[in-house]
Amino acid sequence: MTEVRLRNVDADVLSVIRELARLNRRTMEQEIQAGLVEIANARKTHLLNRLARERAEQLAQFGELSDSAAGIRAELEARW
C-alpha cells in the first residue's frame, strides 16, 4: 500500500477524526482510510450514475446503435 502524509491539518479536523475513531473503535489511521474509501466509492457511484444518464440521453436521441462487427468481418472475409 502507498504511504500518504498530510501536513498542516486543522486542529478541529483532527479532533473530529479522533472522536470518530474513538466512537468507531478504530485508530485514527483506520478512520482516515475508511473516510477515503467512502469518498472514493461515492465519487465512483456518482460517475457511474452520470454515465448511465448520458447513455440514456444518447439512446433517446439516436436510438440503439447497430453492431457493425458482423458486416466488417464479412467484408474482410470476402476480400480473402
PyMOL commands that set and color helices and strands:
alter all, ss='L'
color gray80, all
select helices_A, chain A and resi 11-23+28-62+69-79
alter helices_A, ss='H'
color red, helices_A
deselect
rebuild
show_as cartoon
